[in-house]
């Protein structure tokens, strides 16, 4: 089986897990990690023997060109990072997760990918990502009906970042707790800066657009150690649909998943890094990808095993 | 939105539901039903206004050529039916469900489809079919681990037919009951022919290759009316996987579905009839199909809504 050569851009929580997933994929190889020059060589046990570089050009000069670059920087940087790599003739995968901007990002990356004869899969995590595939599949099975995506209990990165941006907040964790019907309450742990008023912070959170629509419970923690105690990586989703196939109702579906969040995001990225090598030039989301492309090995053997 | 023109081959339990699903799909149209000449015009309310014909040639002469023929005859006839339609230049979808023959059928249809520049999706029901997509997706999310497919409680067509073939059996229904770990027990209702020995039938069922591996409970019913009471269309599946993303274990997934069996099979066929018009020439299973192809409407709008 030909080996797929990957490079990893960014070495935060997701990037470390991507290196781990690549090390566990027999048909893939990690050529190296691209990270800030000031960090080179640090946390080397997490690198699992992969060399690290300050740029793709240095990586390519030393290791040869990768088939795909797995983007593991912050979501807000993904569109420009992806465009840069596509412009240099590298295919990319990313887990861009700002839902309402996804169509725009697909259109932008489509242009860059087509121009350079390469491919991109964007929004490739679990939501957006594999949950999106499930939502599409359930609509194909019961076109009339309502799907509820119930997140949690787990830490929401977006909401946590929003609280950390509030004046007087030293650190914060926002947990998403499902309350049914695809709706959620928020449980926020806040470590105030010295001298900051917890009551003022509470009011600012309640007025923030991220929180204004949902039931809210804000709790004060007293130290960084206490914050660490509540900041684990467990997450989950309960995706539910009741609908009709043709005119026959009471078709009932539920998908329940309980996972380590960065590990799953990284694994979906790595499976998509495999898939992207099998796509035609262009930009895609997971609902554009034939599921068999995500798996190692021969298509016909996978059909025999899974269909 | 351009209308997809479908014809329905076979008008049994699945065929009737396919006509119903097509009537409920705003982007699709049923040009007609192809069935035995002796049945033409019967059960006309189920036809929902669709004309019926004894052959595709008669249908095409009167209604024009369909974009796709939905095959709703018995599984054993599917490979030859599909080859016949592909040979005449029609794309097909079918719910062929004899798992161990699927790779062979894909290879046969691939040849016929490529030769005639048309497309086929085979094994397009819920298992094989949408369950296959889930099994593929869960492996992409947690490559190491075990998936259990637990069927039921519901009627197994294959097992019911196997019992009906036993000497002395007037009618039979075999229910599949999950006992965990992807294993099943069988509860079989038998109506013996007049004068036949129930004890002999019981022994023959226990020795049948369809039943020899599973816990078995055979019960006698006394009349066709009693048999009707147990022969409903409810079915379901619980698909479970626990595995690892990279080296991180305890990733847990379960998909639970409770459905009317022929209605769901028909709906998947109709969604695949839409998808097949968007594929390149060739033969496919559901794990080869980009999920977005299954849905009506504009790709980018579906991405905005579902991703």
Interface residues (C-beta under 8 A of the other chain):
Chain A: X17 X20 X21 X23 X24 X25 X99 X100 X102 X103 X106 X107 X123 X126 X128 X130 X132 X133 X134 X135 X136 X137 X139 X140 X141 X142 X143 X144 X244 X245 X246 X247 X248 X250 X251 X252 X253 X254 X255 X256 X257 X258 X259 X260 X263 X264 X266 X267 X268 X270 X271 X285 X286 X287 X288 X289 X290 X291 X292 X294 X295 X296 X299 X300 X302 X303 X304 X306 X307
Chain B: X17 X20 X21 X23 X24 X25 X99 X100 X102 X103 X106 X107 X123 X126 X128 X130 X132 X133 X134 X135 X136 X137 X139 X140 X141 X142 X143 X144 X244 X245 X246 X247 X248 X250 X251 X252 X253 X254 X255 X256 X257 X258 X259 X260 X263 X264 X266 X267 X268 X270 X271 X285 X286 X287 X288 X289 X290 X291 X292 X294 X295 X296 X299 X300 X302 X303 X304 X306 X307
